[in-house]
Amino acid sequence: MAMPTNQEFGRIVGGTDLAIHNAPWQVSIQLSARHICGGSIYSKDIILTAAHCVKDKSVTLLQVRVGSNRHNAGGTLIPVATYKLHEHFDPYLLHYDIALLRLATQISFSLSVKPIALAATSPSGGSSVFVSGWGNTEEENTAIGTGKYSSSLQLVQLQIIERDDCSSAKYGYGWDFVGQEMICAATDNKDACTGDSGGPLVSASLLAGIVSWGHGCAQPNYPGVYVNVAVMRSWIIKTANEV
């Protein structure tokens, strides 16, 4: 069983290169000018990401790169003005692992920079979804902020595993670890990995999930675990008007 202290944050393995205009909502969250996590454009000044990506981080050191398929070049860097974590975020079990960032200046939309709409219903078990990010391409040096991130944006196709199934004895996590606000996804030898945290899980061109955690990367019997956006939709809409 994956214990909270041993889990890997964020967790792309087995992916292919992705042009940013095919995922124009994808952003890189930067701390002190270095990529730490992914994120998604919700509006001209709101970014969605995982709470564990920004918890206790100084807002003056945070920036967001938009409009580039590289996390370390191109596009536009925009400072973060403030951020808000979910009130019930648990940094140990990673329940409610979601945060909203308000940017200091508004984004200019283009072919490579666009928001993504929120899913209103959870994707069904077995349905195809896509995850993108610049995270580790293999399970090595996978502590957050370390390891070798992909220089170009990666895309991987996975299949949804419904929460009740993911938390059952069929897999290695257990009921306590896979919260009601989570959903899982997996395919053999494919997964998100460290550095992908906070990035988008996309179903039918809608944001269905946020990369959160897992036990290693692409490990058998341990699917990737994501915040279920449909469950968190009302919180996102409300908080975007308040943050």
N, C-alpha and C positions, 0 to 999 in steps of 0.2 A: 504493500500500500504506500502511496506517495504521501509522506508526512509533510506538513507545511514548511518545516525548516529545511527540507531537502528538495523542494520543488524548484523547477527552473522557471524563471520569469520569461514570459513573453513568447515565446518559443515558436528563413524559409529553407526547408530541406527538400531537394528534388524538384525545384522550381525551374522556370524559364524566364528569360529577360522580358521585361514589360516596358513599353513606351508610356511615358507619363500621360499622353493624351488619351490613352485607353483606361487610365485610372486617375483622372484629373483631380479627384478629391483627396488623393494620397499626399500626406505631408511628412516631413522629418522633424521630430522634436529634438532641439539642440540644447545642450547644457554646456556653457563655456565654449561655444563654437564646435562642439562635437556631438555627433548623432547618438542619442540614447534610446529613442523610441519612435514608433510611427504614430500617425493620427489621421483624422478625417475632417475635411472641411464641412461644417454644418451650415454656416452662413458667412457673410462678408467679414465678420469679426469673431466668430466662434469656432473653435476646434474641439473635437471629441478625442479623448485618449484614455488610457488606463490610469487609475488613481496612483498605482505604485510607481508610475513613471515620474510623477512630479511631487509626490509627498515629501514635505520638508525641503524642497528645492527653493533656492532664492529666486524670486521672480525676475530680479535684475540680471540673472545669468541665463534666462530662458529665451530662446528664439524659435521660430518656426520657418522652415524652408518650404516654399510652395513652388509648383510648376517646374520641377526638375526630376529626371529619372535617376539622378545622383544625389546622395545625401550630403556630399561635401563640396558641391559646385553647382552653378547654374541656378536658374529660377530667381526667386526673391526671398531674402531673409527679413522676417518681420518680428520685432520684439513682442514679448508677452506682457500685457498690462497687469493681469491678475488671473487667478484660477480658483476653482472650487471643486473640492472632492465630495463624493457622496457622503451624506451624514453618517451612514452606517458602514462605511468602508472599514474592513478588517484587514490590517496589514499582514497578519499571520495566516489566516485562512483565505485571504483575498476575496471575501464576499464583497459585493457592490464595488467592484474594482473599476470605477468609472470617474472621470473628471472632465470638466469643461474649462477651456482656456479662452479668455477674452484677449484679443490682439490689441496692440497699442494703436495700430492704424488698420484701415480696412483693406481687404484683399481686392485686387482688380481681377475680375473673372476673364478668362480667355479659353481657347481650345484646350489648354493644358492646366487650367485652374478653374475648377467648378465644384459646387457643393454636391453632396449626395443626400437623397431623401431617406428618411427613417422607415424601416419595415414596421408595419402595423400588426403583423402576425408572425409568429415564429415559423421558420422553415421546417418542413416536415422531415421526419427521419428518412434517410436515404437520398434526399435531394442533393443536387450538386451546388457547391458554393465555391467561392474563390477568395483566397487570402493573398495579400501583397505586402512587401516590406523589404528592408535592407538588412535583415538580421543574418545571423550565422548560417552558413550553408551546410554545416555539419556539426555534430555534437562534440565540440571541443571548446575549452575555455569559456564556458557558457554563463559565468557570473555576469550580471547586468553591468554594462559599461566596459566589458572586456571582450577579448576574442576578436576574430577577424570578420568584420561585417562585409556584406556584398557591396561592391562599388556601384553596381547598377541594380535598379529596382527589379525584384523577382516576383513571380506569380505562381501560385500552386492551386490546383483544383482538388477539393476534398469532398467528402460526403458527410452530411449531418447525422449525428447520433443524438437522439432526443435525451433530455436531461434524466428522465427516469431510467432509461436504458444505461446511460453513461454511469450513473451512480449505483447500478446493480452489481451483483456478484460476477456478472459477465466481464466486467473490467476491473481494474486494480485500484480504483480510488475509494469508493464507499460513499454512503449517503451524506456524511458530515462534510465532506470536502466539496462536493458538487452541489452548490446552493440552488435555491429555487430561481435565482436570477441568472443562472448560467446555462449554457448549451455547449455541446461538444461536436467536434468534427475530426475525421481521420481518413487516411487512405494509406495503404502499405507503402512504407519508405518515403512518405511525404508528410510535411508538417510545417507549421511555423516554428521559429526558434528564437533564441535570445536576440534582442534588438528589433524584433517585430512587434513587441508589446505595444498595445495602444492602437495598432493599425486595424484596417477594415477587414471584416468578413462579409462578403457581398453575395447576395442572393437576388437574382432577377433584377439587377441594377439598383438594389436597395441595400442600405446598411443594415445587416442582420445581426452582426456581432462585433465585439471589440476583442482583439487578442489579449488574453490575460495570463494564463499559466499552463503548466503541464509537468509531467515527470519526464525529464530529459527531452529529446527532440526525435520524433518519429520512432519512439520506442513501442514495440508490440504490446498491446493490451493497455496502453496509456494514451488515449486520444488527447488532442489539444483542447483546452477549455477556454471558453469565450463568454464575455458578458452578453446576455440575450437582450438585444436592443429593443425588441417588441415589448418585453417586460418593463424596460426602463424608459420607454418612450415618453410617458407623461412627465417623468422627472426631468428628462432632457429638455423638453419644451418649456417647462416651468422655469428651470434653472437658467436656461439661455436668456430669459427675460429679466433675470435678477443679478447675474454675476457681473 
